[in-house]
Amino acid sequence: MNQPIILDLRGLSFRYQNGRLALQEIRCAVCRGDRLAVVGPSGAGKSTLLMHCNGLLPSPPAIRDEEAHVFFNGQAVTKSRLREIRQQVGFLFQDPDDQLFCPTVRDDVAFGPLNLGLDHAEVLDRVERGLSAVGLADCSTRNPSELSTGERKRVCLAGVLACQPAVLVLDEPTSNLDPRARRQLLSILRDFSGTLIVATHDLDFAIDLCDRVVVLDEGKVQADGLTERILSDPLIMDRHGLEVPWRLRKPRSGS
C-alpha cells in the first residue's frame, strides 16, 4: 500500500544572488517513511535542494501559496507556516559547528524543545531521551567544543530528535567521521522511524541506509529510482561524475 506524500517539490528552481542557477525545475515527491539519498557531484545543488525542504531557502520564502514550489503534507511551505513546518522537518547541517552554540551539550539539545514551548519536565525528558538515543547520556554537562567531530554531530542529531520531527534532513552526515563514528551514526539513523532525506557523497552509506536514490547534477534531477539499481548503473554514474561502488560492480566475464 502506497504511503501518502509528505514532501512534494513541484517545479522548484532557485538562483543565488550572484546569478548562479542552482536548481532547475526540480520535481520530486517523497512519501511518508521513504529513505531517500540525494547524490551527485560537488556543486550539483544537493545542499541547496535540502535547504528548501524546511524553508531555510529561499530568503525570503514564498508569501502566498501560489508562489510556492515546496509542499509539506499538502500545505505550501510559505513564510507564515515556517515555524509549524520546521517543527516537523528537522535539519542536520554538514558542519556541526553551524548548529552548536550553547555552553553545554544539554543546553544545545534543549534549545529546540524549549522553542516549541514545551514545559520544563517535557524538555528534560526529551533531552535525556535524545542523548540516550545517540549514546551521549554521560556528556550532558560538557562543552560541545570538547567533543570530537563525530560526537558533536551526534549532539546535533540529539537536538533534532528531541523535537520529534516527522522528516529528518541530513546534509553530508558522514563527512569527517572516522569508521567507528560512521557506524554509530548509521545505527542511530536506522532506528529512526520517520522519513529520511540524506545528501551524501558516501555511496556505501546510501546503500546501507536508503531504499531510493535521486541523482542530481547541474541543478536537475537526472535519475530517480531504487538505490541499488541506480548506483549499479555505470552509464548513469559515469555521466554524472560518480563511480559505481565496489560492492555493486559486476564481475568481469572470465575473471
N, C-alpha and C positions, 0 to 999 in steps of 0.2 A: 504494500500500500504506500503510495507516494505521500511524503510529508509536505505540509504547507510551506510556501516560500516565506522565508523570514527576512532576507535581504535581497533587494532587486535593483540592479543597475540598469537604467534604461537610457541608452544613448549618451552616456557620460563622456564629456570632453572637458579638458582643462588645460589652460595656457598660463604659465607663470608670468610674472610682471616683466621679466627680461625678454618676453616674446616666445620662449620655447614652448612648443606644443607637447605636453607630457602625456596626455591621454586623448584618444580619438574614438569617439562613438563606441564606448565600451558597453556591451550588453551581456549581462551575466546574472543569473538567478541562483541564489543559494538557499537550499531548503533546510528546514529545521533538522538539526542532527548531522548535517553534512560536515565532512572534514576535508577542507579544500586547501591545496597548496598552490600558491602563485609563484611560478618560476620564470626565469628569463635572464638575459644578460644584464650586466650593470648598465644603468641608465634606461632600462626598458619602461620604467614608470611604476614599478611594483609598490614602492613606498607611497608614492602619490595616490595610487589606487586605494591602498589600505587606509590612508588618512581621510578618504571620503566616506568610509564606512560608518563613522560616527560623527561626521561633521567637523573634523579637525581642519579640513579643507572643503570647499573654498572659503576664502575670507574676504568679505562677509558671506555667510551661507545664503542660500535662496530664502527669500522672504515669503513668497507665495507658492502654493502647491504647484501651480502650472509652470513655475520656473525650475522645479526640482527634477533631478535625474537619479536620485538615490531614494529608495523607499525601504522602510523598516516595518515589518508586519502590516504592509499595505498603506502605511502613512508616509507622506513625503518627509524627508529629512530637511526641515526648514529651521530658520533661526528661532522661531517660537517653540520648537519641540526639542531643541538640543539637550536641555537638561534631562528630559524624560528618556531620550534615546541613549544618551551617554551612560545612564544607569543600567541599560540593558546590553550595550555594546562596549565591552572592556577592551582597552588598547594597551599593548605592551611594546614600548619603544625598543629599538635596536640597542641603544646605549642606556644602561640603567641609570647613569648619572643625569639623564634628562628627566627622570621620573622620581628621583630621591632627593629630598631637600630638608627633611626633618632631623633633629639631633639624635633620635633613636629609631631603631627598627620598628618598635611598637608604634611610635607616633606616625611613621610613614604608612604603615598598614592601616592605621585607624583613620587616616585622613579622608579616604573615600567614604567609608560608612558614616563618619561624622557629618560630611557634607550631604548625605542622604537624609539627615535629620533624625537618625535613629537615637534611641535613648542610650544612656551610658552602659547599662548592663548588656544590651544587644551588641553595642560596639565592641565591648571587651570580649564577648563570646565569639564574634566574627574574627577579631584579631587572633584569638587563641586558635580557632579552627583553621584560619588561613595559614598561620605559621606552622601549625602541625602538618598541614597538607603538603607543605614544601620542605619539611624536615628541618625547620629552623626555630623550633619552640624554645630552645635554650639561648637564642640570640636576641631576645626581645629588647633588652636594655643596652645593647651595643650600638655604637655609632656605625651607620652603614659604610662610612669611609674605611672602616677597619676590616671590612669583609672582602673576600675575593670577588672577581667579576661574576663567577657563577653564583655565588651566594647573593650578591646584590641583585642579579636577575631574578633569583627566587624570591627575594624580598618584594620586588616589584610585582611579581606574579601573585604573591600572597595578598598584596594590596588590591589587585584587580579581583581576585577570587573572593575577597571579603565583601565586595559589592554584589556578589552573586549574579553576574551577568548571564544573559541567555546566549550571547555570542562573545567569543574571545578572539581578538585580532592580534596577531603577533608578527612583528617585523624583524626578520633575521634572528630568531631566538637563540640559535646555536653559535652565533658569531663570537669568537674569542673564548669559547668554552673548551676546557680540556675534556678528554674522553669520559672521565667519570662524571663531570658536571653535565655533559651532554646526555648521558644515560639517565641521570637523575631527572633532568628536565623532561625527557621523553616519557619516563614512567609517570610523572605528575600529569602531563597532558593526556596520556592515555586514560587516566582516571576521570578526566573532565567529561561531564555528561552532556554538555551543551554543544553548540555549533562552533567549529574552529575554522579560522581563515589564517593561513600562515604563508608569509612571503619568505622564501629561503633559497640560498644557493646550495644548501646541503641536500642533495637529491636523495641520498640514503635516508635522511631524516624524513623527507616527504614520503618515501616508500613505507617506512615503518609506522607513520602516523596517519597519513591521509589516504582516502579512497578515491579522490578525484584531483585532477591537476588542470590548471589553466596556464598555458604558455603565453606570456606577454612579451612583446617585442615592438619597438618603435611606437609604444603607446597604444598598441592594438592587441586584441585577443587573437592569437594565431592558431591555437588549438585548445580543445576543452574535452576532457574525457577521463576514463578510468586511469588511475595512476600508472600502473604497470604497462598498459597499452600505449600511453603517450610517451612515457620515459624510455621505453624499449624501442621506439621507432627511430632508426638512425637518420632518416630523411628529415623528420621534424626537428630532431635535436641539432643536427649539423646546420640546418638552415637558420637556426636562431641562436647560434653561438654556444650550444650546450653539448655535453657528451653523455652518451648512454652510460649509466652506472655499470660498473663491472658485474655486479650480481645479476643484471638483466641482459647482459650480452650473450648472444647465441654463439655456441662453439662453432668454429670453422669446420667445414666438412673435411674429413680425413685427418683431423687432429686428434 
